Amino acid sequence: MNINTVSIFLQTIVGGIGIGSLYALVALGYSMQYRSMGLVNFAQGSIYMIGTYFGIIWYQGMVMGLQVPYPIAFLIGIVLNMGLGLILERIFRPLANLDLMLMLLGTIGLGYVLDNMAIITWGAEGFAVKSPLPNTPIIIGGVALLPQMLLLIGVSAILMVGLTVFLSKAKIGKAMRAAASDRETASAMGIPVNTTNAVSFAIGCGLAAAAGILAAPIVYVNPAMGGPVGLKGFAAFILGGAGSIPGAIVGGLVFGVLEAVSAGFVSSAYTKGIAFVVMVVVLMFRPGGIVGEVTVDKV
Amino acid sequence: MKNPSIIIKGVWVAIGTLALVAFPLVAPNRYVVHIVNMAGLYILLSLGLNLAMGYCGQINLALGAFWGVGAYTAALLNTHFGVPIWVNLPIGMVFAGVVGALIALPMLKVRSHYLALVTIGLAETINIILVNETWLTQGPLGISGIQMPTLFGIAIDGDERFYYLILTCVLIGFLVARQIVRHRIGRSFIAIRDDEVAAKAMGVNAAYYQILANSIAGVYCGAAGVLYAHLNTYISPDIFEFKSALYVLTMTLVGGMGSLAGSFVGGLGLPITQELLRGIGNWELVGYGIAIMLVVLFFPGGVIGITRRLQESSGIRWPWARKPTVEPSQLEEPNVSGP
């Protein structure tokens, strides 16, 4: 194997990790909502899209012509999407107790609403977003890396570590974990379960917005962008193990790398197909996902 | 005249038959007939989904793929070898049924949301094959020039004549589904749906019936696919995507999951309502999403659930209602168990 092949391989892997971080952040959103409320939220892709717009409209100067710097637009987007999450959680709350089919349909219905509201508000056509970092690739050991991709990977890693620390150290984080593992006992202990659920949901929405705004300069921003990412985030969430925080991260990265490798070395046309087939095979052998599911079905 | 209810029923059947037969003759234009033809295909798809999901509890989002297999089988056999619809119909049904059985295999291993994902994954994979194997399927361009059928020298061209073919297929499909539901297979499906462990304990071969349920769903979708290909004379992969599976799922849930009549209500109601609302643009879709959420939250049994509830509370018997031999409570609330 010559140097060239090695560097192309490394480059593919890094690209996969970049896209994988995006999937992982979206999958974490699914996980936060699933472990707190037992809700599988198929509108997560739409929430990701709305979150992207919430941040990017500021950066692009689409709000009253204000040109806001990228880091501030990033924060505004996350905060706005968390606010949206608090509202949505109220709507989703009754859905969480329903059968999976109904949950699926109800959340998809909400996804339709969000998608079409976005089209009405911002138009059906999308736009490209100029990268806040220079577009010239940084070359490390023969591997060319886009600065925006490195930013995506770096910030995602910080958010993931931050979330883990928050859940294990902060008081409300601990309360959220308690509520996730046993809702009734937790509320008997005085934990306000509805509040922790709302916070979990809002965090999920905030992570989706972060993912969207970080990836916006790499992808094309339009109201239909949520569908595929939502589906792959869901795949990552299931692949890692529903409701597990490390599972969502592992699932997202595995899915992203799998996609990149199959696109680069096997067949670009069959990227999605290969990733899905591998996923089905993994689930056949590990029906609870790679890391394992958090809550177990009762007989 | 010993039993007046038979006469009343006879009158209803006569009126219904007349209305169904006369429809294309009195329809204002060909487009209306086309919409109803498409609704007929959706009824077939919905019946298949209802048997697998409403009766057997098998979450299946791979419906679009089954539909596509049927349609592509017919399109390829017809354009390459000139095979008529009468031969394509059974072949397409068998092919889609086999694909249904294959997709059912992972289902024996995984459950609930995992299962939803597996079926999405397999359906996406089949769709990717349709898009990329251009030597066979001509990729995104689709296949055109599929012949409309002829029967005893009469060309079944145009929507008005095709209507009778679809009507026949839907009626046969309904009667077969009714037989399935009322007999041993249907009872096993319901037992598995309500409690798989208990069903197994009672000696029901759960794996066999789960594969059978998905295979039957495949057969129904395959038939709809063959009819679709010959009706439109042109097919392309984008129709058989994941979103059409969601569309059929929506109509089945809105009509009434676990009720064959629900498939008719949803299959006819949703496409026609959408057609009526066309032109309002994106607000229409916002309303559509809100309507879905309202149905899910307040009427989880769908339209059929509402009529059943009204019937129970008021004591009115709808003319088409069967004698309540099957416990209505079980059918009304489709396995609403906790996640």
Interface residues (C-beta under 8 A of the other chain):
Chain A: G38 V40 I91 P94 L95 A96 N97 L98 D99 L100 M101 L102 M103 L104 L105 G106 I108 G109 L110 G111 Y112 V113 D115 N116 M117 I119 I120 L231 F234 A235 I238 A242 A269 Y270 K272 G273 F276 V277 M279 V280 L283 M284 P287 G289 D297 V299
Chain B: M53 I59 P106 K109 V110 R111 S112 H113 Y114 A116 L117 V118 I120 G121 L122 E124 T125 I128 I129 V131 N132 V197 F242 L246 L249 T250 L253 M257 N282 W283 L285 V286 Y288 G289 I290 A291 I292 M293 V296 L297 P300 P334 N335 V336 S337 G338 P339
